[in-house]
């Protein structure tokens, strides 16, 4: 049996300490094993320890892996031998301490290799199996999506050139390194001339690091290449005339910490490589010394699949470590779709990220977002097509729950990500079936092309949800979907608050209907496929919050948009849904900090985001340096900086004021007055704040549900409408499914594979 233990001085391995003893006692070789990033060969007695530094031993990619070998006290690394599949690989040892070395192994074949370490003149030896996959992936996300549109020729590098044409069917391009400098004259990054020796351009700007008093030339090294069919960028301050870079020779101006950036969106986010990353040229981060990494498949508008995003995180993090060395810690950051990715990778694949700073956040794409979008399209159709005259605008808003009436129509358009059909003569609020590359338009699914691309979140995530047999037998890849509105009493809260009448409530729930597989409106409510709803919860597509997130520092900041006249999906309630999931899973959310209404940048006039990064740095470094507390949960909570508290900004006066108080979903606090949170349609219908139930359990209609007088005739109508019952939200999901652990796979890796 393999045993996984934490590496020394490494923050992202702390989570493993809480579970290692239970793993030793409870896990058989057939059971999934949840781990953090590094893996080691087990040794019951003190002996040689082999540790993979850059990734899991079973998830090596591209033929390279950074390995560390540690010896027992009293033994010298001078007597250490190391072989890979019988080949001597001792030559490239780098001494890390008197009894440990590192080496970057290369040219591993695909599949398993045996790494063996031994001490000359002794019986001591240890072995570790390394399993290598192609740099093109996949490793854990299941079979690659096809077709897949390459976009390297459309990707502009930081030097202003196009990246070039792919060299294979997996959209690969040769890795390149560009040096650029910030030109004072052009107010832009320009290629740094490397043929003039160490003479710098006359118009070069300077940048001042927070750790140094003197400014330095503003020169950035940017590596661009492909991994997992994604285009990636890695950027850091580095003067090429000073030194070369490798895992043991780091840039003089890198603080040895990494920030991973993300992009938002979702509509159109499938079947493509993408033509930009989440952005790595971040002056505010460079000033603090960070390296910055991102990839095109970590932009949700190009890849609306958090599992594929997590796989790309894992693979790019490995490549970064093998090129630059192990960072002290890694922070994930991003807004909207970037928050999904940060939350879910941190929870499902702990150790990839050590802290997350997110904005305009949602817990995940599967529940809070999609449920709200789908319900909004149903309501918009009902109010504009089915029952045009019976509800005032304010009553419509009350049924939807939103802070702005405009959000009903706005979010209805957002449901395009669930709709596989695109027709040019359909109203914008009913559109779907988008693909970004024009070359894929002809491949879209339609009545005339039933085997075409179904451009939806569910079909893009078919490796998780599985397929549904198409009645016509034409499309074997029709995905199952975890979408359900059976038993949902739309407008229940509005009824009980006296904002709509009982007859309006009855008419609404009788006629709102549901969606068929192509998101056409039908009279019947839509029901989740049992396999899909179970897998959504078990696999972490529905954010759990009690795995890696239990020990991850989280800073969640946002600008307030709930009152936007034209509507906005980024509503404050989603932030509270995430917090509630943490509380449900862990009994607290003390590692979750919320701030609202700040000036979110790194400048003097917009300083608040820069301050959050400094506070996160203090938090993570305090965790690393805490050698007293052994419980990683307590270690995370107790090291939160005193100056980092829940807060909101009062911007109503001439001088803005920071109000430090616990952020709550409701109540009469000053922050609640300034930034009220509103419900989603499902929460108006009684769903819990966590909003994590795919299919509710049902019970009979009960007159006690209603805070207004309901006649016997009206009760009879309600019993007919809800013949199978109404949602009993207190009983949880009908599947009774639970999160199945971390570092799970959907293939090709067999380790921790959830479904065969």
GUVOSE-372422 format. One record per residue (C-alpha): x, y, z. Coordinates in steps of 0.5 Angstrom, whole numbers, plus 500, padded with zeros to 3 digits. Each point is the difference from the previous one (the first is absolute). Example, Ala and Ser with C-alpha at 12.3 -4.5 7.8 and 13.67 -1.06 7.14 Angstrom:
// residues 2
525491516/502507498/
// end
This chain:
// residues 756
500500500/502507498/501505506/500507499/503505505/501508500/507503498/504504504/499508500/494499495/493503502/496496495/502494503/497502507/493497498/503493500/502500507/493500502/498494496/507496500/499496506/493498498/502498493/505495503/495497504/494500495/502500493/501493496/504500494/493501496/498506504/501507497/505504504/499507501/507504500/503506499/505502495/506496501/501493500/505495504/503493500/497497507/506498505/497497507/507500503/504506499/503500493/501503493/494505498/499501493/495506499/497503493/500507501/497503494/494495500/497494502/504494498/494497496/499506496/506502497/500503493/504502495/506495502/503505505/499500508/504503505/502495506/503501507/503494503/501501508/505495504/500498507/504504505/508498500/500498492/503504495/497502493/507498497/498493501/493500497/499497493/493501496/498496494/494501496/498493496/507498501/503506497/505504505/497507501/505502506/503506495/496506501/499499508/499507503/502500508/494503504/503499507/505495503/495494499/496502494/501501493/495502494/500498493/496502494/499493496/498500493/499496494/495496504/496495495/492500500/498495505/503498507/508500501/503498506/505505504/504496505/505504505/505496504/506501505/507497497/502495505/494499504/493496499/496507500/496501494/493503498/496500494/495504497/495499494/500506495/494500495/501505494/495503496/501504493/500508501/494500496/496497505/495497503/502498507/493500504/495503496/498494495/501500493/501507496/494503497/500500492/500504496/505505503/502506496/507502501/501508501/508501501/500504493/495505503/504500507/504507500/506499505/502505504/505502495/495502495/501494496/495495498/502493504/500496493/496494497/499494504/505494499/495494501/493498501/501502507/501507499/507500502/505506499/507500502/502503506/503508500/502505504/500507499/503506504/496506500/501507503/495505502/501506496/499507503/499503493/495495497/497499506/500492498/504494501/505500494/505494499/507501503/506500495/504494502/505501495/503507503/504496506/497503507/499507497/493502502/495504495/500507502/492500501/500494505/496502506/501497507/496496505/501501508/499493504/497501507/506496502/505505497/502507501/503501493/496500494/502494495/499500492/493498498/502494496/495494500/502493498/494496497/500493498/494498495/499492498/494495500/498495506/494496500/498503493/500507503/505506499/503502506/504506502/505501506/503507502/504502505/505506501/507498497/506503497/503495495/507504501/500497507/499493500/497494497/494497504/499493502/497496506/506502504/502507497/494504501/499507497/503505505/493504500/495494501/498500507/499492499/492501500/496498495/493503498/495497495/495504496/494498497/495503495/492500501/494499495/497493498/496501494/504497494/505497504/501494497/503496494/506505500/507501502/499508501/504506498/501503507/502498507/498503506/505505500/507500502/503507499/497503507/505506503/497499507/502493500/507501497/501506505/499495506/504495497/496495497/500495494/494500497/497494496/494499496/497496494/495500494/496494503/499504507/496505497/493498501/497504493/505495497/499494504/494499504/502494504/503500507/503493500/504502493/502506503/502496507/504495495/503506497/502503506/504494503/503499493/503508500/502500507/504494499/503503494/502506504/503497505/504496495/503506497/500505506/500496506/495499506/496506502/500502507/492500499/495501494/494505500/494499495/497506498/494502496/493503499/494496498/502494496/506501503/497499507/497493498/507498498/503502506/495498505/500493497/507498499/502502507/494496502/501494496/507500499/503503506/508502500/499503493/498507503/502502507/495506500/495503496/498507498/494500496/495506498/493500497/499493503/496494499/501493504/500496493/497500493/495494501/495503506/500507502/502503493/496495495/494499505/499508500/501500493/495495498/495502505/501507497/498498493/494496502/498506504/501505494/496495495/495500505/499508501/501501493/497495496/495496505/497505504/502507498/495504504/499497507/506502503/503507501/507501499/501500508/496494501/505497494/506502504/497497507/499493497/507500497/503503506/505505497/502507502/499502493/494498495/505501494/503493503/494496498/502501492/507501501/501493503/495497495/505502495/506497504/496493500/503499493/505496503/495495501/496500493/503496494/496504495/502506497/495503495/501507497/493502500/499498508/500506505/506501504/497498506/499493497/507499496/505495501/504495497/506505499/507498498/505506500/505497494/496502493/503493497/496496505/493504499/499495494/501494505/494502505/495495502/493502497/494496497/504499493/506498504/498496506/507497501/503507500/503504506/496501506/502506503/498500507/504499507/497493500/502497494/507504501/500496507/498493497/506497503/497501506/493499499/499495495/496499494/493499499/497495494/497505495/493497498/502501493/507497501/503505496/505503506/503496505/503506503/494503503/502502507/496498506/498506504/499502507/495505499/493500504/494504502/495494502/497503506/503507500/494505503/502506496/498506503/499497507/503506504/497505496/493497501/502499508/502507500/493503497/504502493/496495496/493497501/498493501/498500493/506503496/504495504/495494498/501502493/507501500/502493502/494497496/503503493/508501501/501494498/507497498/506499495/501494495/507498498/500505495/498505505/493501497/495502505/495495501/494499505/503495504/506502506/507497498/503495504/507498501/503494498/501496506/507498498/502507498/498503507/503495504/507501496/499507500/500500508/505494501/505503495/500507503/497503494/495503505/505503505/501496506/504505504/503495506/506497496/505504498/497507501/499498508/508502500/500505495/500508501/495503496/499507499/493502496/500507498/495503495/497507497/492500501/496499494/493498503/497506498/502501493/495502496/501495494/501495505/506496502/502492502/505502505/496501506/502500507/496494502/505495496/505503505/496498506/498493497/508498500/500502507/494496502/503494496/507501504/496501507/495493498/507496499/504503505/496503505/503507499/502504495/506503504/505500494/495504495/501507500/495505496/501507498/495504496/500507496/508501500/504503495/503494497/507501497/507501502/501508499/500505505/493502498/497493500/504497505/496494503/502494496/507502501/498500508/497493499/506497497/504502505/496498505/499493497/508500500/500501507/495495501/503494496/507502503/498499507/497494499/506497497/504503506/495497505/504494503/496499506/493499498/499493496/493500498/500503493/493503501/501504507/507502497/496503494/495504504/505502506/505503495/495505497/503507500/496504505/500506495/496495495/493500502/493500497/498507498/497504495/502507498/495506501/501505494/494504501/504506503/506504498/505496503/498492500/500496506/502493501/495496504/502494504/495496502/498492498/496500493/493497501/495498495/495504504/499505505/500507502/508501500/503506496/503496495/493496499/497507499/505502495/501494496/493496501/500492498/494498496/498493499/500496493/493497497/502493504/501503506/494504500/497493499/503498506/506497498/506501506/505505499/505495498/496499494/504493499/494495499/499498493/493496501/496501506/497495504/492500500/495501505/492501499/498507499/498503507/496506502/505502505/505502495/496506498/499506504/494503497/493497500/499494495/493498498/499492499/499501493/507503499/503495505/497495495/503503494/507500503/499493502/498499493/506504497/505496505/497493500/507497502/501505505/504507501/507501502/502498508/507504499/501498507/502493498/505501495/501497494/496494498/506496497/503500507/507501497/506503503/507502498/504494499/507503501/506504497/505499494/494496497/501498492/496499494/505496497/505499497/503499507/498495503/502502507/493503504/496499494/493501502/496497494/502494496/
// end
